[in-house]
Amino acid sequence: MEWSKIVAIITGAISVILAIAYLVLVQLLDYRDMKPAPVSELTPQQVIVALASDDAENLW
């Protein structure tokens, strides 16, 4: 067999193996039970922004 045909067959086999592994991974991740996030994690957090300056005129 020619070298290019061997490389093509090996490359195709690797591609098929990766595709099957991807499909198995997606099925495993999809099979998990998905629970909704707690309500406390959905509320926005308060953020305090402070301005620091030596000169009082530059605050506003």
KEZABA-175878 format. One record per residue: x, y, z of N, C-alpha, C, O in turn. Coordinates in steps of 0.001 Angstrom, whole numbers. Atoms other than C-alpha are relative to their C-alpha. Example, Ala and Ser with C-alpha at 12.3 -4.5 7.8 and 13.67 -1.06 7.14 Angstrom:
BEGIN
<site n_X="890" n_Y="-1190" n_Z="0" ca_X="12300" ca_Y="-4500" ca_Z="7800" c_X="900" c_Y="1200" c_Z="0" o_X="1936" o_Y="1181" o_Z="665"/>
<site n_X="-820" n_Y="-1190" n_Z="-60" ca_X="13670" ca_Y="-1060" ca_Z="7140" c_X="-770" c_Y="1090" c_Z="730" o_X="-261" o_Y="2198" o_Z="899"/>
This chain:
BEGIN
<site n_X="835" n_Y="-1181" n_Z="0" ca_X="0" ca_Y="0" ca_Z="0" c_X="882" c_Y="1247" c_Z="0" o_X="1978" o_Y="1238" o_Z="561"/>
<site n_X="-753" n_Y="-1247" n_Z="30" ca_X="1164" ca_Y="3541" ca_Z="-647" c_X="-54" c_Y="701" c_Z="1353" o_X="-1001" o_Y="534" o_Z="2121"/>
<site n_X="-92" n_Y="-705" n_Z="-1271" ca_X="2231" ca_Y="5726" ca_Z="2249" c_X="-1161" c_Y="974" c_Z="190" o_X="-1662" o_Y="1101" o_Z="1307"/>
<site n_X="1091" n_Y="-973" n_Z="-111" ca_X="-460" ca_Y="8357" ca_Z="1510" c_X="-1321" c_Y="-685" c_Z="370" o_X="-2131" o_Y="-114" o_Z="1101"/>
<site n_X="1226" n_Y="728" n_Z="-346" ca_X="-3225" ca_Y="5724" ca_Z="1725" c_X="22" c_Y="-422" c_Z="1468" o_X="-1006" o_Y="-376" o_Z="2144"/>
<site n_X="-124" n_Y="390" n_Z="-1407" ca_X="-1921" ca_Y="4504" ca_Z="5088" c_X="-276" c_Y="1202" c_Z="907" o_X="-990" o_Y="1086" o_Z="1903"/>
<site n_X="221" n_Y="-1218" n_Z="-782" ca_X="-1850" ca_Y="8065" ca_Z="6425" c_X="-1480" c_Y="381" c_Z="-34" o_X="-2030" o_Y="795" o_Z="987"/>
<site n_X="1422" n_Y="-336" n_Z="119" ca_X="-5399" ca_Y="8651" ca_Z="5126" c_X="-850" c_Y="-931" c_Z="866" o_X="-1788" o_Y="-475" o_Z="1520"/>
<site n_X="763" n_Y="957" n_Z="-804" ca_X="-6700" ca_Y="5479" ca_Z="6809" c_X="188" c_Y="283" c_Z="1490" o_X="-776" o_Y="259" o_Z="2255"/>
<site n_X="-260" n_Y="-305" n_Z="-1406" ca_X="-5012" ca_Y="6336" ca_Z="10116" c_X="-704" c_Y="1284" c_Z="418" o_X="-1286" o_Y="1354" o_Z="1501"/>
<site n_X="665" n_Y="-1268" n_Z="-296" ca_X="-6330" ca_Y="9899" ca_Z="9977" c_X="-1511" c_Y="-185" c_Z="93" o_X="-2145" o_Y="375" o_Z="988"/>
<site n_X="1434" n_Y="277" n_Z="-48" ca_X="-9849" ca_Y="8676" ca_Z="9226" c_X="-396" c_Y="-764" c_Z="1244" o_X="-1433" o_Y="-484" o_Z="1845"/>
<site n_X="298" n_Y="772" n_Z="-1210" ca_X="-9713" ca_Y="6163" ca_Z="12077" c_X="42" c_Y="888" c_Z="1236" o_X="-815" o_Y="776" o_Z="2112"/>
<site n_X="-83" n_Y="-938" n_Z="-1132" ca_X="-8593" ca_Y="8870" ca_Z="14520" c_X="-1226" c_Y="908" c_Z="16" o_X="-1777" o_Y="1180" o_Z="1083"/>
<site n_X="1170" n_Y="-873" n_Z="89" ca_X="-11414" ca_Y="11114" ca_Z="13304" c_X="-1259" c_Y="-708" c_Z="490" o_X="-2051" o_Y="-127" o_Z="1232"/>
<site n_X="1177" n_Y="761" n_Z="-425" ca_X="-14035" ca_Y="8396" ca_Z="13808" c_X="46" c_Y="-250" c_Z="1509" o_X="-982" o_Y="-150" o_Z="2179"/>
<site n_X="-135" n_Y="235" n_Z="-1444" ca_X="-12688" ca_Y="7591" ca_Z="17296" c_X="-323" c_Y="1273" c_Z="787" o_X="-1021" o_Y="1218" o_Z="1799"/>
<site n_X="296" n_Y="-1262" n_Z="-671" ca_X="-12800" ca_Y="11269" ca_Z="18292" c_X="-1488" c_Y="336" c_Z="-69" o_X="-2055" o_Y="834" o_Z="904"/>
<site n_X="1427" n_Y="-285" n_Z="139" ca_X="-16350" ca_Y="11625" ca_Z="16949" c_X="-819" c_Y="-864" c_Z="951" o_X="-1748" o_Y="-370" o_Z="1591"/>
<site n_X="733" n_Y="893" n_Z="-905" ca_X="-17570" ca_Y="8593" ca_Z="18905" c_X="240" c_Y="415" c_Z="1451" o_X="-697" o_Y="414" o_Z="2250"/>
<site n_X="-301" n_Y="-443" n_Z="-1365" ca_X="-15803" ca_Y="9801" ca_Z="22074" c_X="-778" c_Y="1266" c_Z="339" o_X="-1266" o_Y="1412" o_Z="1460"/>
<site n_X="760" n_Y="-1225" n_Z="-214" ca_X="-17460" ca_Y="13206" ca_Z="21670" c_X="-1476" c_Y="-318" c_Z="237" o_X="-2088" o_Y="236" o_Z="1150"/>
<site n_X="1402" n_Y="358" n_Z="-179" ca_X="-20905" ca_Y="11656" ca_Z="21284" c_X="-241" c_Y="-668" c_Z="1344" o_X="-1256" o_Y="-400" o_Z="1987"/>
<site n_X="137" n_Y="644" n_Z="-1311" ca_X="-20377" ca_Y="9485" ca_Z="24375" c_X="82" c_Y="1051" c_Z="1108" o_X="-703" o_Y="1009" o_Z="2055"/>
<site n_X="-142" n_Y="-1049" n_Z="-1001" ca_X="-19213" ca_Y="12522" ca_Z="26376" c_X="-1256" c_Y="862" c_Z="83" o_X="-1707" o_Y="1189" o_Z="1181"/>
<site n_X="1217" n_Y="-810" n_Z="13" ca_X="-22247" ca_Y="14559" ca_Z="25317" c_X="-1159" c_Y="-763" c_Z="639" o_X="-1941" o_Y="-181" o_Z="1392"/>
<site n_X="1062" n_Y="802" n_Z="-607" ca_X="-24584" ca_Y="11713" ca_Z="26273" c_X="175" c_Y="-97" c_Z="1512" o_X="-807" o_Y="-19" o_Z="2251"/>
<site n_X="-237" n_Y="78" n_Z="-1443" ca_X="-22942" ca_Y="11370" ca_Z="29696" c_X="-329" c_Y="1320" c_Z="693" o_X="-922" o_Y="1324" o_Z="1772"/>
<site n_X="302" n_Y="-1302" n_Z="-597" ca_X="-23196" ca_Y="15097" ca_Z="30378" c_X="-1497" c_Y="295" c_Z="-45" o_X="-2024" o_Y="930" o_Z="869"/>
<site n_X="1437" n_Y="-230" n_Z="125" ca_X="-26809" ca_Y="15181" ca_Z="29179" c_X="-785" c_Y="-890" c_Z="952" o_X="-1910" o_Y="-551" o_Z="1319"/>
<site n_X="688" n_Y="964" n_Z="-855" ca_X="-27720" ca_Y="12210" ca_Z="31390" c_X="-78" c_Y="480" c_Z="1452" o_X="-929" o_Y="14" o_Z="2211"/>
<site n_X="-27" n_Y="-476" n_Z="-1383" ca_X="-26900" ca_Y="14083" ca_Z="34613" c_X="-1307" c_Y="693" c_Z="358" o_X="-1970" o_Y="1281" o_Z="-496"/>
<site n_X="1171" n_Y="-721" n_Z="-482" ca_X="-29740" ca_Y="15418" ca_Z="36740" c_X="374" c_Y="1452" c_Z="197" o_X="1319" o_Y="1771" o_Z="919"/>
<site n_X="-272" n_Y="-1422" n_Z="-109" ca_X="-29830" ca_Y="19156" ca_Z="36411" c_X="-963" c_Y="600" c_Z="1021" o_X="-2180" o_Y="521" o_Z="856"/>
<site n_X="806" n_Y="-634" n_Z="-1032" ca_X="-31049" ca_Y="20990" ca_Z="39516" c_X="76" c_Y="1509" c_Z="-196" o_X="1136" o_Y="2030" o_Z="-542"/>
<site n_X="-46" n_Y="-1455" n_Z="159" ca_X="-32037" ca_Y="24668" ca_Z="39374" c_X="861" c_Y="639" c_Z="1090" o_X="1012" o_Y="93" o_Z="2183"/>
<site n_X="-840" n_Y="-720" n_Z="-951" ca_X="-29787" ca_Y="27168" ca_Z="41100" c_X="-860" c_Y="536" c_Z="1141" o_X="-2021" o_Y="885" o_Z="924"/>
<site n_X="751" n_Y="-588" n_Z="-1118" ca_X="-30852" ca_Y="28362" ca_Z="44556" c_X="-333" c_Y="1462" c_Z="-287" o_X="414" o_Y="2153" o_Z="-980"/>
<site n_X="452" n_Y="-1364" n_Z="269" ca_X="-32756" ca_Y="31647" ca_Z="44536" c_X="1004" c_Y="1015" c_Z="539" o_X="1155" o_Y="2092" o_Z="-37"/>
<site n_X="-954" n_Y="-943" n_Z="-578" ca_X="-30121" ca_Y="33286" ca_Z="46730" c_X="1159" c_Y="283" c_Z="-946" o_X="1756" o_Y="1358" o_Z="-876"/>
<site n_X="-1086" n_Y="-216" n_Z="952" ca_X="-27549" ca_Y="32864" ca_Z="43965" c_X="-459" c_Y="740" c_Z="-1252" o_X="371" o_Y="1172" o_Z="-2052"/>
<site n_X="517" n_Y="-670" n_Z="1184" ca_X="-29832" ca_Y="34426" ca_Z="41351" c_X="-187" c_Y="1500" c_Z="218" o_X="-270" o_Y="2250" o_Z="-755"/>
<site n_X="211" n_Y="-1414" n_Z="-260" ca_X="-30299" ca_Y="37795" ca_Z="43084" c_X="1295" c_Y="762" c_Z="-227" o_X="2375" o_Y="260" o_Z="84"/>
<site n_X="-1226" n_Y="-768" n_Z="257" ca_X="-27878" ca_Y="40534" ca_Z="42060" c_X="661" c_Y="418" c_Z="1318" o_X="-22" o_Y="700" o_Z="2303"/>
<site n_X="-766" n_Y="-382" n_Z="-1177" ca_X="-25161" ca_Y="41368" ca_Z="44558" c_X="198" c_Y="1509" c_Z="5" o_X="295" o_Y="2139" o_Z="-1048"/>
<site n_X="-231" n_Y="-1432" n_Z="-113" ca_X="-24673" ca_Y="44881" ca_Z="45881" c_X="1491" c_Y="286" c_Z="-145" o_X="2338" o_Y="-432" o_Z="385"/>
<site n_X="-1385" n_Y="-405" n_Z="216" ca_X="-21508" ca_Y="46630" ca_Z="44793" c_X="157" c_Y="1424" c_Z="494" o_X="-622" o_Y="2305" o_Z="131"/>
<site n_X="-271" n_Y="-1337" n_Z="-524" ca_X="-20080" ca_Y="49612" ca_Z="46632" c_X="1228" c_Y="537" c_Z="-729" o_X="2287" o_Y="-91" o_Z="-753"/>
<site n_X="-1096" n_Y="-637" n_Z="723" ca_X="-17927" ca_Y="51963" ca_Z="44591" c_X="417" c_Y="1232" c_Z="784" o_X="-412" o_Y="2083" o_Z="1107"/>
<site n_X="-515" n_Y="-1145" n_Z="-755" ca_X="-15732" ca_Y="54429" ca_Z="46429" c_X="1040" c_Y="721" c_Z="-835" o_X="1843" o_Y="106" o_Z="-1536"/>
<site n_X="-986" n_Y="-827" n_Z="681" ca_X="-13742" ca_Y="57293" ca_Z="45006" c_X="1043" c_Y="456" c_Z="1025" o_X="688" o_Y="915" o_Z="2111"/>
<site n_X="-1073" n_Y="-430" n_Z="-894" ca_X="-10374" ca_Y="58055" ca_Z="46592" c_X="749" c_Y="1142" c_Z="-664" o_X="1208" o_Y="1032" o_Z="-1801"/>
<site n_X="-703" n_Y="-1160" n_Z="546" ca_X="-8810" ca_Y="61456" ca_Z="46119" c_X="562" c_Y="813" c_Z="1153" o_X="-40" o_Y="893" o_Z="2223"/>
<site n_X="-608" n_Y="-904" n_Z="-996" ca_X="-6486" ca_Y="63772" ca_Z="48039" c_X="-638" c_Y="1378" c_Z="-78" o_X="-649" o_Y="2122" o_Z="903"/>
<site n_X="549" n_Y="-1335" n_Z="230" ca_X="-8198" ca_Y="66817" ca_Z="46574" c_X="-1521" c_Y="-73" c_Z="54" o_X="-2117" o_Y="-811" o_Z="-731"/>
<site n_X="1456" n_Y="62" n_Z="-177" ca_X="-11815" ca_Y="67411" ca_Z="47688" c_X="-736" c_Y="558" c_Z="-1209" o_X="-1890" o_Y="189" o_Z="-1424"/>
<site n_X="667" n_Y="-590" n_Z="1145" ca_X="-12606" ca_Y="69433" ca_Z="44531" c_X="-187" c_Y="-1003" c_Z="-1147" o_X="-1056" o_Y="-802" o_Z="-1996"/>
<site n_X="58" n_Y="951" n_Z="1098" ca_X="-12063" ca_Y="66419" ca_Z="42247" c_X="-1006" c_Y="-1118" c_Z="220" o_X="-1103" o_Y="-2024" o_Z="-608"/>
<site n_X="939" n_Y="1081" n_Z="-258" ca_X="-14769" ca_Y="64260" ca_Z="43835" c_X="-1164" c_Y="2" c_Z="-992" o_X="-1596" o_Y="-1060" o_Z="-1440"/>
<site n_X="1134" n_Y="-20" n_Z="928" ca_X="-17574" ca_Y="65459" ca_Z="41572" c_X="330" c_Y="922" c_Z="-1117" o_X="-478" o_Y="1103" o_Z="-2028"/>
